Each structure stands twice: as structure tokens, then as C-alpha cells.
Amino acid sequence: MCGIVAYIGNREAYPIIIEGLKRLEYRGYDSAGVSVLNGKLTTVKKKGKVSELEDAAAKENMHGTVAIGHTRWATHGEPDDVNAHPHHSGNNRISLVHNGIIENYSSLKKALIELGHEFKSETDTEVLTHLIEEYQKRDNLDLEDAVLKALNKVVGAYAIVVFDVNNPDVIIGARKSSPLVVGIGDDEYFIASDASPIIKYTNKVIYLNDEEIVRIHRGEGVKVKTIANELKTPKIQEIDLKIEALEKEGFDHFMLKEIFQQPETIFESMRGRLNAELGWVKVGGMDDYLNRILNAKRIIILGCGTSWHSALIGEYLIEDLARIPVEVEYASEFRYRNPIINRDDVIIAVSQSGETADTLAALELGKEKGALTYGIVNVVGSSISRVTDCGSYIHAGPEIGVASTKAFTGQLTVLSLIAIYLGYKRNTLSEAYYRQLLYALESLPAKIEKILQSNDQIKYIASEIQHCDNALYLGRGYNFPVALEGALKLKEISYLHAEGYPAAEMKHGPIALIDVNMPVIVIATNKNAYEKIHSNVQEVKARKGIVISIVLEGDQKIKEISDYCIEIPETMDPLSPLLSVIPLQLLSYHVAVLRGCDVDQPRNLAKSVTVE
């Protein structure tokens, strides 16, 4: 949600900011703005896309070597030019951008109005800007100390960057519950929500921790301290990110590129973690706490959205293969229902970005209760990776499309490895079954390559259902969560209503919806419930529903009674979601394209939900 990029150095700042904002578009936004410091503040803000901001800025003097930019996803105040960031102080000295929510902004605003401050927008961000101005004026503070004092008065989440016309060599950033990264170049510095706007210029970064503030001085460099005014020694890290990973590389959309990357990204998720020929699997993130995990009374897996669906499959995997009780929770609900958490519990947080606010808050609760915390994330250096006791990266590379694809299968790959590893260590798997699973895992990238060859067929099926208003997805066992994920993908990017159900639950309500206009996507790859799934398909056809079936290669029985059929290679049931989800991703993608939807940046959605 929202995006920040800032620059201070010796070159023209505006082109760096605009390019950075374009790199951040994937996060989701509805307006954008930029402030350049050139003896005065020049600020341009526009509702809509960064390209519209660029058109408006072309009419202004945007020269200068210090600038901040922002893409806004509206919270307080509707999306328009006035509410867009950056926001100025009343005296037009200060310009500030902000991700997050200031929860006590209303009381602060009331107090500031009584002191004579006048506000132009409906945002909480403008209140913070005026609060900094008030401390500067009242207590004769420089920008850094005024920001420090203001942040000790606000309640909520924030990542901010701010500068002052009267001190053009200094830029200030701070974070709490919202990510911020500092890029270190040659006599130039960058601040951004993530590394994507920075990597073109430097691979050396500092990840700010919660409640830390950074002061960047053009001549003196970087200083980091806490909002309690305690100096910190920043750790400079080198990030392994190639600029090509942020480009479409010939694909029409990032989402399509990321779907087609999955043979490679799943291999990367497994690389160095298993060898079927030698018969070993290893999840290095577990090493230091392995005994505690093996003896856990319960594993709780937390996630939101697509990550919750992968968590559900993780529950099936761990209970089936390792025989450890598992509960899956929406992170957004977990901490508000007074959950029972014990010291012998393990909490696994699943998040692509590693910044999901609800998941972070739930993790903190688990840590307070003494549970072991484990993170499964994609973004190196993200908050969840730093907060948890241990964890595993999925190594899927940057995922730009808002609707998650390769991160989902990366999460499933790591969860599969964890379940097999724990099952092997707990002696709940026979040697033969264990070896079968390893070989089956290693063969998945090649099998996904084969499924991707059905892209044209799936595009045709999408053309046949693009005008439908609703869709129903059915799956059993391991493929029930895949049905949920398929429905979510269709909703996210094509704006069609879709629901996922366990196939056996169809007769408990959804069957009433089935008619000649209702596509029903049936995942029919389960070997142990094949006849029951066949019966489900017959029940749909008896009511004139449109059946799109996902079946194993060579299946004729279900194919004969389906309107459309997509074949996938055979694999072991616990690993089947990694194959069955691929056609559903492609189907949702092609339906959305045919309906003229913005596939990579669907309306109202953000890639990383960093506020509640």
C-alpha cells in the first residue's frame, strides 16, 4: 500500500523520483505526487496514474537535487489532487510523504486548529506535517528534533520522509510498522518503501527497524537513532536484485511473466534444500530450533489472502506427512479473539512481502506469549524476516503483479519441504514414500512447463466464459484450498464474482446457483476421491451448468461429461496443488484481459497491505 521514493545527492532528482514511482506502481495507488527542493518547494500532485503526474509536472520547474515522491492508496479522504501527497506545512517550509495511518490524528488536528493552523486536505498526513511545524516554531527545533518530538506524540503506523526548505542538505525518514529502506550510493542517498526504485543506482541498503529515524546529510552521510533518541549503528547490506527482474521482458503483463516464471521460481525455492538421488531434504531455517519444532504440541499458520490459502494447504501437508496438529488463522482475526497461545506452540507466518500489518501484529502477540515464530517470506530483509526467530525465504524474486502467482507456488514449495522434512525427522514417513515425494518434488518444474503449453487452449476457454457474472470453483482434499485460490484470482483481476467450495459442500447451498449461465471449475485430480468428484460433475451437468474440469492426463471419464477440459501431468496428491493451480491462474488472467481489466494493478487493491 502506498509507495515512497526520495533522493538527495548531486544529480537531478525529479527523473529519479518519477522512475521510482513507476517502479512502485505495483503496490497499488490512486494518486501520486512529487516535491522538489530548489530554493523553494515545487510540488505537483495528481489523482490517477504516475503518467498523469508526469504530464502535469512537465509544465513546472522541477529542477533540483533533493526531492520526494509518493503513490497514495486512499485511507483518510477520497482520492483527489488535494489529498494526494506530499503535504506541506502551513508556512510552506516542510514537505512530507507518509505511508500508514495516524490513529489519533483527529485530536491532534483539533488542538492544532486551536493554535491557529489551517488545513487544506482531509488527510491524517497533513496533521503530522503541521505538528512538526508547530514543534519547530514553538520550541525552536531543527527538522530532525521536531520530527522526533512529533513522532512521540502520534499513535499508529507510519513510514515518512520529510525535508525543510531552510535546511536543503538534510532529509529525514522514519518508520513504524511500515517498511522503509535507505540506499547508499556515491555521495548520494535514496529512501524508498522497498528496493525496487533503488537497485538501478546502488545495491547497498539499510533496512530501518521499527521506531527508527534516519537523518541523511548531503555532506555528513547517514545517522540512525530510535525515536527514544538512542543512537544506532546501521547495518549496510548488499541486495541481490537485478533490474531485469523489474521489467516485463517481452510479456504483455507482469502477471503473465510471473505465471510463466514458475518452473524457474519453484526450482529456486527447492535449490539446495533437497536431493532425491541422494535421499535428503534440509530446511536450513529450522536448524537452530529443530528439536523445539519437532516436539511442538501445535503449529499455528498465519496468513492473509493468497497466503492464507497456501497456509491451508500447509495444514493438510504437515498433518498428513508429519502428524503435528495444525491450525490456520486469518492473521487479521487472530489477535482480536484472545487466542490461546502456549510456549510449546510454533507460529508460522506466511507473507509474500513480509510486511503485512495484520500478520506482523499477530506475530508480536505470539512472541509475547513465548511461542516460537517462523517466517515464510519472499522479500529479503522484510519486517517479518527480522521479527521472527527463524524462517525460510521462498526465493521467487520480485512479484510485481498485485495478484500473487509465483509467490503462492513458492510458499507451497517451502511448506511441502517443511512437511516432508518434519515427517522424515519424526519417522512418520516410510522410506519408500519419502523418496517418492522427493522425486515428485524435483519433477514439478518440468511438469509445469508442460501445463504452460496449454496457454492457448485456456485462453479459448476464457473467451467462452468472459461474459458470465459468476463462477463456482470446486475441489476436494488438497485441492479445496486451490479452489479458493482460483476463485480469488478471478475476483481480484476480472472483477467477476466467484466462490470456492469443497466439492462435497455443493449440495449444501451453492447448487441452488447452478444454471446454464454458471461456469463451474472442478479440480478433479484427486485419486482417492475420484468417483465422488465424478458424481459432483454429473450433478452440475444435470442442472445445465458449464463444467470446466482440471483432470489428470489421459482421464476420459470426466472429460466426456465436461464442457471444457484441461489436462495436467500426474503427481502425488500432497503436491497436486502446485500443478492444479497453474491453469486457474492462466484462466483468470485471460478472462481479465478479455474483459479489458488492469491485470497488474486491479482497482482498489494493493500488493502489500501495510495498514489494518
URDAVEN-V424242 format. One record per pair of residues at least 24 apart in sequence whose ideal C-beta (glycine too) atoms are under 8 Angstrom apart, sorted by the first residue. I is the first residue (numbers start at 0). J is the second residue. Records with the same first field share a line. If there is no record, write none. Layout:
I = J + J
This chain:
0 = 26 + 27 + 72 + 98 + 605 + 606 + 607 + 608 + 609 + 610
1 = 26 + 27 + 28 + 69 + 70 + 71 + 72 + 98 + 99 + 192 + 605 + 609
2 = 26 + 28 + 69 + 70 + 98 + 191 + 192
3 = 67 + 68 + 69 + 96 + 98 + 158 + 160 + 179 + 190 + 191 + 192
4 = 67 + 68 + 69 + 189 + 190 + 191 + 192 + 196
5 = 66 + 67 + 68 + 96 + 160 + 170 + 172 + 189 + 190 + 191
6 = 64 + 65 + 66 + 67 + 187 + 188 + 189
7 = 64 + 65 + 162 + 168 + 170 + 187 + 188 + 215 + 217
8 = 64 + 184 + 186 + 187 + 188 + 217
9 = 64 + 186 + 187
10 = 64 + 187
11 = 62 + 63 + 64
12 = 63 + 64 + 65 + 66
13 = 56 + 61 + 62 + 63 + 66
15 = 66 + 189 + 196 + 200
16 = 66 + 67 + 68
17 = 49 + 52 + 53 + 56 + 68
18 = 196 + 199
19 = 68 + 189 + 191 + 195 + 196 + 197
20 = 49 + 52 + 68 + 69 + 70 + 196
21 = 49
22 = 195 + 196 + 245
23 = 70 + 191 + 192 + 193 + 195 + 196
24 = 48 + 49 + 70 + 600
25 = 253 + 399 + 400 + 401 + 599 + 600 + 606
26 = 70 + 72 + 192 + 193 + 605 + 606 + 607
27 = 72 + 401 + 600 + 603 + 604 + 605 + 606
28 = 70 + 71 + 72 + 605
29 = 71 + 72 + 73 + 78
30 = 70 + 71 + 73 + 78 + 79 + 80 + 82 + 83 + 84
31 = 68 + 69 + 70 + 71 + 83
32 = 68 + 69 + 71 + 83 + 84 + 85 + 96
33 = 61 + 66 + 67 + 68 + 69 + 85
34 = 66 + 67 + 68 + 85 + 87 + 94 + 96 + 162
35 = 61 + 62 + 63 + 65 + 66
36 = 63 + 64 + 65 + 66 + 94 + 162 + 164 + 167
37 = 62 + 63
38 = 164 + 167
39 = 91 + 164
40 = 87 + 91 + 92 + 94 + 164
42 = 85 + 87 + 94
44 = 80 + 81 + 83 + 84 + 85
45 = 80 + 83
46 = 78 + 79 + 80 + 83
65 = 162 + 167 + 170
67 = 94 + 95 + 96 + 160 + 161 + 162 + 170
68 = 96
69 = 96 + 97
72 = 605
74 = 100 + 123 + 610
75 = 100 + 104 + 121 + 122 + 123 + 124
76 = 120 + 121 + 122
77 = 121
81 = 119 + 120 + 121
82 = 120 + 121 + 122
84 = 122 + 124
86 = 120 + 122 + 124 + 125 + 128
87 = 128
88 = 128 + 129 + 131 + 132
89 = 116 + 117 + 129 + 132
90 = 132 + 136
91 = 164
92 = 132 + 135 + 163 + 164 + 165
93 = 128 + 131 + 132 + 135 + 142 + 161 + 162 + 163 + 164
94 = 128 + 161 + 162
95 = 124 + 127 + 128 + 131 + 159 + 160 + 161
96 = 124 + 159 + 160 + 161
97 = 123 + 124 + 127 + 157 + 158 + 159
98 = 156 + 157 + 158 + 159 + 177 + 192 + 609 + 610
99 = 155 + 156 + 157 + 158 + 175 + 176 + 177 + 609 + 610
100 = 155 + 156 + 157 + 610 + 611
101 = 126 + 127 + 153 + 154 + 155 + 157
102 = 154 + 155
103 = 153 + 154 + 155
104 = 153 + 155
107 = 152 + 153
123 = 155
127 = 153 + 157 + 159
128 = 161
131 = 161
135 = 163
141 = 166
142 = 166 + 169 + 171
143 = 169 + 171 + 212 + 214
146 = 171 + 173 + 212
147 = 212 + 226 + 228
150 = 175 + 212 + 226
151 = 226
156 = 356 + 609 + 610
158 = 192 + 609
160 = 190
168 = 216 + 217 + 218
169 = 214 + 215 + 216 + 217
170 = 214 + 215
171 = 212 + 213 + 214 + 215
172 = 207 + 212 + 213 + 215
173 = 207 + 211 + 212 + 213 + 226
174 = 207 + 208 + 209 + 210 + 211
175 = 209 + 210 + 226
176 = 209 + 356 + 359 + 360 + 382 + 609
177 = 354 + 356 + 609 + 610
178 = 206 + 207 + 354 + 381 + 382 + 607 + 609
179 = 207 + 213
180 = 204 + 205 + 206 + 207 + 380
181 = 205 + 207 + 213 + 215 + 221 + 233
183 = 221 + 235
188 = 215 + 221
190 = 215
193 = 378
194 = 238 + 240
195 = 240 + 245 + 397
198 = 238 + 240 + 241 + 242 + 245
199 = 242
202 = 237 + 238 + 239 + 240
203 = 235 + 236 + 237
204 = 235 + 236 + 237 + 238 + 380
205 = 233 + 234 + 235 + 236
206 = 234 + 236 + 380 + 385
208 = 385
209 = 382
236 = 380
238 = 379 + 380
239 = 379
240 = 397
244 = 396 + 397
245 = 397 + 399
251 = 592
252 = 400 + 588 + 592 + 598 + 599
253 = 399 + 400 + 599
254 = 400 + 402 + 404 + 492 + 588 + 598 + 599
255 = 588 + 598
257 = 398 + 399 + 400 + 404 + 405
258 = 404 + 405 + 451 + 581 + 584 + 585 + 588
259 = 451
260 = 395 + 396 + 405
261 = 404 + 405 + 408 + 444 + 447 + 581
262 = 444 + 445 + 447 + 448 + 451
263 = 444
264 = 393 + 394 + 395 + 396 + 405 + 408 + 409
265 = 408 + 409 + 412 + 443 + 444 + 447 + 577
266 = 444
267 = 394 + 395 + 396 + 409
268 = 393 + 394 + 395 + 408 + 409 + 412 + 413 + 416
269 = 412 + 416 + 440 + 441
270 = 394
272 = 416
273 = 416 + 419 + 437 + 440 + 441
274 = 437
275 = 434 + 437 + 438 + 440 + 441
278 = 433 + 434 + 437
280 = 416 + 419 + 420 + 423 + 437
281 = 420
282 = 391 + 413 + 416 + 417 + 420
283 = 391
284 = 373 + 389 + 390 + 391
285 = 373 + 389 + 391 + 417 + 420
287 = 389
288 = 371 + 373 + 388 + 389
289 = 424
291 = 343 + 345 + 371
292 = 345 + 371 + 373 + 421
293 = 421 + 424 + 425
294 = 343
295 = 323 + 343 + 344 + 345 + 371
296 = 324 + 341 + 343 + 344
297 = 323 + 324 + 325 + 326 + 341 + 343 + 344 + 345
298 = 323 + 324 + 325 + 326 + 344 + 345 + 346 + 347
299 = 325 + 326 + 327 + 328 + 333 + 340 + 344 + 345 + 346 + 347 + 365 + 370
300 = 325 + 326 + 327 + 328 + 346 + 347 + 348 + 349
301 = 327 + 328 + 329 + 330 + 333 + 346 + 347 + 348 + 349 + 358 + 361 + 362
302 = 327 + 329 + 330 + 348 + 349 + 350 + 358
303 = 329 + 330 + 331 + 350 + 355 + 357 + 358 + 608
304 = 403 + 487 + 608
305 = 351 + 402 + 403 + 406 + 407 + 484 + 487
306 = 349 + 350 + 351 + 355 + 358 + 403 + 407 + 410
307 = 349
308 = 407 + 480 + 481 + 483 + 484 + 487
309 = 349 + 407 + 410 + 411 + 414 + 480 + 484
310 = 347 + 349 + 414
311 = 479 + 480 + 483
312 = 411 + 414 + 477 + 480 + 481 + 576
313 = 347 + 349 + 410 + 411 + 414 + 417 + 418
315 = 476 + 477 + 480 + 573
316 = 414 + 415 + 417 + 418 + 477 + 573
317 = 414 + 417 + 418 + 421
319 = 418 + 573
320 = 418 + 419 + 421 + 422 + 427 + 428 + 436 + 573
321 = 418 + 421 + 422 + 425 + 427
322 = 422 + 425 + 427
323 = 421 + 425
328 = 361
329 = 357
330 = 355 + 357 + 358 + 360 + 361
331 = 357 + 611
333 = 357 + 361 + 364
334 = 360 + 361 + 364
338 = 364
340 = 364 + 365 + 368 + 369 + 370
341 = 368 + 369 + 370
342 = 368 + 369 + 370
344 = 368 + 370 + 371
345 = 370 + 371 + 372 + 373
346 = 370 + 371 + 372 + 373
347 = 372 + 373 + 374 + 375
348 = 372 + 373 + 374 + 375 + 376 + 383 + 387
349 = 375 + 376 + 410 + 414
350 = 374 + 375 + 376 + 377 + 381 + 383
351 = 376 + 377 + 378 + 395 + 398 + 403 + 406 + 410 + 606 + 607
352 = 376 + 377 + 378 + 381 + 606 + 607 + 609
353 = 377 + 378 + 381 + 382 + 383 + 384
354 = 378 + 381 + 382 + 383 + 607 + 609
355 = 383 + 607 + 608 + 609
356 = 608 + 609 + 610 + 611
357 = 608 + 611
358 = 383
359 = 383 + 386
360 = 611
362 = 386 + 387
375 = 410 + 413 + 414
377 = 406 + 409
391 = 416 + 417
398 = 606
399 = 599 + 606
400 = 598 + 599
401 = 491 + 492 + 599 + 600 + 601 + 604 + 605 + 606
402 = 488 + 491 + 492 + 587 + 598 + 601 + 604
404 = 488 + 584
407 = 484 + 580
408 = 577 + 580 + 581
411 = 576 + 577
412 = 440 + 443 + 577
415 = 440 + 573 + 574 + 577
416 = 440
418 = 573
435 = 571
436 = 571 + 573 + 574
439 = 570 + 571 + 574
440 = 574
442 = 570
443 = 570 + 574 + 577 + 578
446 = 567 + 568 + 570 + 578
447 = 577 + 578 + 581
449 = 568
450 = 567 + 568 + 578 + 581 + 582
451 = 581 + 585
453 = 565 + 566 + 582 + 585
454 = 585
456 = 565
457 = 565 + 582 + 585 + 586 + 589
458 = 585 + 589
460 = 547 + 563 + 565 + 586 + 589
461 = 586 + 589 + 590 + 593
462 = 589 + 593
463 = 545 + 563
464 = 518 + 545 + 547 + 590
465 = 493 + 590 + 593 + 594
467 = 495 + 516 + 517 + 518 + 545
468 = 495 + 496 + 516
469 = 495 + 496 + 497 + 498 + 512 + 516 + 517
470 = 495 + 496 + 497 + 498 + 517 + 518 + 519 + 520
471 = 497 + 498 + 500 + 505 + 509 + 512 + 513 + 517 + 518 + 519 + 520 + 544
472 = 497 + 498 + 499 + 500 + 519 + 520 + 522 + 583
473 = 499 + 500 + 501 + 502 + 505 + 519 + 520 + 521 + 522 + 535
474 = 499 + 501 + 502 + 521 + 522 + 579
475 = 501 + 502 + 503 + 522 + 525 + 528 + 531 + 532
476 = 525 + 527 + 528 + 572
477 = 525 + 572 + 573 + 575 + 576
478 = 522 + 524 + 525 + 575 + 576 + 579
480 = 576
481 = 522 + 576 + 579 + 580 + 583
482 = 520 + 522
484 = 580 + 583
485 = 520 + 522 + 580 + 583 + 584 + 586 + 587
488 = 583 + 584 + 587 + 588
489 = 586 + 587 + 590
491 = 587 + 601 + 604
492 = 587 + 588 + 591 + 596 + 598 + 601
493 = 587 + 590 + 591 + 594 + 596
494 = 594 + 596 + 601 + 602
495 = 590 + 594
502 = 531 + 532 + 535
503 = 531 + 535
505 = 535 + 538 + 539
506 = 538
510 = 538 + 542
513 = 539 + 542 + 543 + 544
514 = 542 + 543 + 544
515 = 543 + 544 + 545
516 = 545
517 = 544 + 545
518 = 544 + 545 + 546 + 547
519 = 544 + 545 + 546 + 547
520 = 547 + 548 + 549 + 583 + 586
521 = 546 + 547 + 548 + 549 + 557 + 561
522 = 549 + 579 + 583
523 = 548 + 549 + 550 + 554 + 557
524 = 549 + 550 + 551 + 567 + 575 + 578 + 579
525 = 572 + 575
526 = 572
527 = 572
532 = 557
533 = 557 + 560
536 = 560 + 561
547 = 586
549 = 579 + 582 + 583
